[in-house]
């Protein structure tokens, strides 16, 4: 087993570790390289008198290094795995220190299996029901509080809110966290950013964006009060938006959808001191879109995932919700893409219809993935609401066809996107919020290009 370079870099706990790991990926810097199955090892000179001993299991992935770094995986483990990705390390007899680590992992795995086979402690259903009711009571109180807060904001007027400090919004978000509705808290914390941001295409004043954000919040609160009147999947989507998690037992009974899933792009964002990675996929046969979302805390790696440009041949299980989008990987394997195409791509009008349909089913939706077929990229006329104020009042870029166009969100990588398109019709994948499209991937002349998952380099990556 060998991980791809993209998969290895996704394991890095931060940008500094990715850069340092790449610096350690020269084979000449390593001594005693070897492999036994999925385990690789090697020694590398560090700041100490003795070289650091590094070992990694690609199937975990897991690693250990004798360096003093508190990051996991450290730069040496990343470098070792990158050496293997470039040219698979040859099989060898493991040294004592690597063999001891392998034996320890086997012992811990055996102990975990023993614990898993141990008799399960009976569930205290009364205590479980009591905890469930306690949370429902806290959520109901939180909904009452945010509803009253929204009414107060409307009485004051949106213009008056521009002078409020961030602490004003953070206090309410904190109360919502205490009320066990973290999904609402995240939306409240995002509101001051809407005020501070310069207007975007389609929004002439910050108050318009703020009003839209408050409206979505109010609709979600109203839906949360009427869960019994909603269809089961729609009610599950509301609960997910509030911040309820889906249990392993619930996911175990969800059906899997088998397909050859084309991996279009990775996108990484920072959320409340967590790293959130979205893997965007589309089924080659079904045309279904899927978002596999994983979280990692500072210093801990994200789980491995197929890289952009690969195909995942297997099953995804979609989380409850309407419309369905979030999913998890089930059984399957990743490998080279069959061909660089964008299944389900359609016209600009169809993309707008897809976004409208998502809003009709979940009006609090902030962004929705869309696929455009045969669009050309160019500048919008520098008039009226079509000016991208974030770009300093310069004309905004857009993707369009004979039926209309979608403004492109300002991004330092847009020049690279335009250079690849070179005025030709291309297929485009991105996230649309009703005012602008944030591109994530592009298919041009049989090649797939993806925006880098991290960093702001003004480049695209040809991934297939």
C-alpha positions, 0 to 999 in steps of 0.5 A: 500500500502506498498513499498519494502525495495529496493524501499524505499532505492532508495528514499534516496538522498545519501548513508549517508541517506540510512545508517542513515535511516536503523538505524532508522528502529527499531520499538522500537525506534518509538512512536505512530505509525499508518496508515490511508490508504497509510499515516503512521506516528510516533514520534521518539526521536532526539537531541531536547527535543521533539520527531520528528514528521514524516509522509509519504504518500506511494502513493506519495511517500511524507513525512514531518518531524519536524527534521532540516534536509535539505535532502528529504526524511530525515533519519526519513522518511526513517526509518518510511517507512522501519518499515512499509516495515518490518511489515505493521503498523496498522490502527489508528486514525491520530493525529492532526498534521498528519491529518493537513498534510493529509488535506493540501495535499488534498487541494493542489491536488484539487488546482492542478486539478483545474489548470489542468482543466483551459482553456489552453492558446493558443500556440504562434506557431510563437514564438515556431517556432522561438525558435525551429529555434534558437536552430537548428542554435546553434546546427549547429554551435556546430556541426561545432565547434566539427567537426573542433576540431576533425580534429585538434586532428587527425592532432596532433595525439592521443599520444600528447593528453595524456599530456592535462589537464582535462580543455582542454576537459572541455572547449570544453564540455562547448561550446557544452553545450552552443550550446545545445547539452549536449549529445555531451558534456557528451561524450567529458567529458568522453574522459580524463577518457579513457586516464587515465584508465589502459588498459582493456581486448581487448585494449592494450593501452589507445590510442586505447580506446581514438581513439574509443571514438573519432570515436564514437563522429565523427560518431554521428556528421556525422549522426547529419548532415544527419538527413533528410536522416535517417529513422524517428526512427533512426533520433530520436535516433540521436537527443536523443544522441545529447541531445534533450528531448522527449516532453510529447506530443510526448510520449502521442502518442507512443504505449504501449507494454504490457507484464509481465516485469521481473525486472532484476536489478537497476543500479545507476550512478552519471552524472553531479551532477545528480543521474541517475537510470536505471531499467532494464527489460525484457518482459517474453513473448516478450523477449524485453529489456527495460531501464527505466531511471530516474534522481534525483538531490542532496537532491531530491528522485528518483521516485518509481520503481519496485524492482529487482526481481519483475514483472511489469505487464502492459505497457511500452512506448518506446521512439523514437530511433533505436534500441529501448531500453529507455522506461517509465512506463505506467499503470500497477502494480508490484508484486512478480516474476512469476519465476526466469528466464532470457527470451531471454538468448542465447549463447555468439555468439548470444550476440556478434551478438546482440551488432554488430547489435546495432552498425550497427544501431547506431555506437555511442552506448557505451554499450548494454545489453546482455543475456547469457544462460548456461555460466560458469565463470572462469579465462582467461589465463594470456597471451597477451591482455586477462590480466585485467590490472585494477586488477594488471596484474592478469588473468581476469575473463570471462563468456564463453560457447562452442562458445567463451567467454566474458571478465568480467570487473573488479569489487569488487563484482566479487568474490561473483558472482563467488561464487554463480555460483560455476562452474555451468552453469548460465544465466547472464545479463550485459552491453557489450561494445565490450571489456568487460561485466559488470554483473548486474544480474545472474540466478542460480538454479532457483534464481535471484541474482542482483548486488546492485544498489549503493555502492561497497560492494562485495556482491550480493543480492538474489532478487527472 
